[in-house]
Amino acid sequence: MGKRKINWRLKVLLSILAGIIAVITLLFGITYNYFLGKLKSNDEKITYITFQESENKLKELLERASEKMSRFSMNDLAYEFGQDVVRDRKIQPIYLRSIIQEFDEILNSDSTLYSVALMNGDGRTILSTVEKKSRAGVEVISEELSELFAESKKAYPYVVWVSGNDLNTGNNGILYTAVNRPVIVGIKALNEEEKAEKDNFMLIALDEKEVRKCYNQAIYNDSDALLLDSRNQVISSTREELIDTFYIAEEGMRIIDYSLSYYGWRLLNVLPENMYLEEARDIRNFGIMIAVAAVLCMILIAAVWSKRYTKPIQTLMEQMDCVGKEQLDISEPIPEGWPELSELNRQFYHMVQRLKDYIDRLQKAEKEKSEEELLALQYQMNPHFLYNSLNSIRWMAMMTKNTKAADALVILSRIIEPVLRNPDFTWKLKDELDFLKDYIEMMSLRFDNCLEYQMECSEELYDEEFPRFVLQPIIENCFVHGKSCNTTKSITGHIIKEEDIFKIVIRNDGSPIDGDKLEELNIFLKSGQKTSSTIGLSNVYKRLRLLYGDTVRIWMESDIESTACYITFCNKIQKEMLEKNDW
């Protein structure tokens, strides 16, 4: 009893706490995700705005370089170099120095430029860099460089921009001096000659570090920014090890992708999720602190609530459990908790006492064998008081949200009603099955729904006259002698009628009965004698004998898997039919 009380009250407390925690968790989760979504949305908006500014800066940088290339393309020096009209070795040095001087002026006019080169289709090359490294000679044109030249001719008069690594100059070529560091190279065809060796190209290299300045304002919280070309190749990045590699999205990274309006380029902002969520940790930690404080407050409130509310309800449930076991000697409850609940306990106690007195009078009447006195005693109990009291208890249980006690009272009302209202000894078979169903439902509450029950009966028999309260004591034996309370019980049965003979079997999966004990039990049932283990069955046998005479038979069978009780009786005296025993 004490253990059940602790478990029940603990369940109430835990259910309240679980509900509060679930609500707090749900609200916190919704709020946290909402603010996290807002934070992501705002960061994306800020990043997009920053990338828009970066796009304009980068576009201005590229246009400025393209303008310088276009201006030089109209220079006579560029034309003469492409046509190779200066062949006099005496004036070639002066001519080359003039071109280099022009290149130096271009480099000095813009700090973002690293190198400038002029190259003929047959490989003749001249270049200059900001490091004052000027070179002239013949460059071996690689297959990659030849393809880039062909692409620039298709784009003429526009500039084609590529990574310096795409030129594939090698470490010994003349052009290597122009691309010996991360650069973005612009290639412009200066003319359109039919012969490749007459083609003239200008190359201008933008220092990648200077290009990076156009978008590095988009970096925050240790994020990385990348500039990708149309092939998904990294041509500029705040992580230098990624330059000239093909970018593959990494797991656990938050990526904001922004497409530029030119060349099919894209800007990416890449940040580890754990770094990104660091900004939301303060909100999360604050929310957790509030949730913990709320749970602690609810524990205190629930403890007070449990003492004032559940204790009197627990007392009521214990008394009801005793009544359900036909133990009517309950003690008078001590006033505790709410006065209204204490009053309900007191009324239930007095109701049970009156019920006990009523039962005592019925027992006396049965001993005197006076049917008239029995009927008089049955009507002495006022059922309205009992129903009103049960409804009052059920109402208060529902007000305190004790649905289990409320449901138990409803079922108890349905069980008690036919006992008090109907004085007849028989009723319809359907009434017996309905009464049995209510009783099973009450026992299911008691055993925490660890019960499997099935009764098979043809609906054609529902209107047949049937003795009252015959099946309930059999079912009760299944609970008393069946499996323990912690194990699921299984009760099955079926009812048939053949030539005015009712044949009933009720089977449960309880422990098997020893053979000698089973034989002794059947002898007692046949003789009508009572023992401590056969009181219920003996009472059923006695009542059936009074109604149907010696047509009644009750016996037990048991094996390893189950124990079964068999009952047969006949409305008419047909003893010869019982001898067939065709079960």
GIPENOR-V827120 format. One record per helix or strand of 2 or more residues. SS is the DSSP state (h for helix, s for strand). FROM is the first residue (numbers start at 0). LEN is the number of residues. If there is no record, write none. Layout:
# GIPENOR-V827120
ss/from/len
SS/FROM/LEN
SS/FROM/LEN
This chain:
# GIPENOR-V827120
ss/from/len
h/1/72
h/75/8
h/88/20
s/112/8
s/123/6
s/134/4
h/142/12
s/159/4
h/163/4
h/174/4
s/182/7
h/195/3
s/199/8
h/207/5
h/215/3
s/223/5
s/232/5
h/239/3
s/252/7
s/265/7
h/272/52
h/338/29
h/370/10
h/382/17
h/402/19
s/425/3
h/428/18
s/450/7
h/458/3
s/464/3
h/470/11
s/488/10
s/500/8
h/514/13
h/534/17
s/552/6
s/562/8
h/574/4
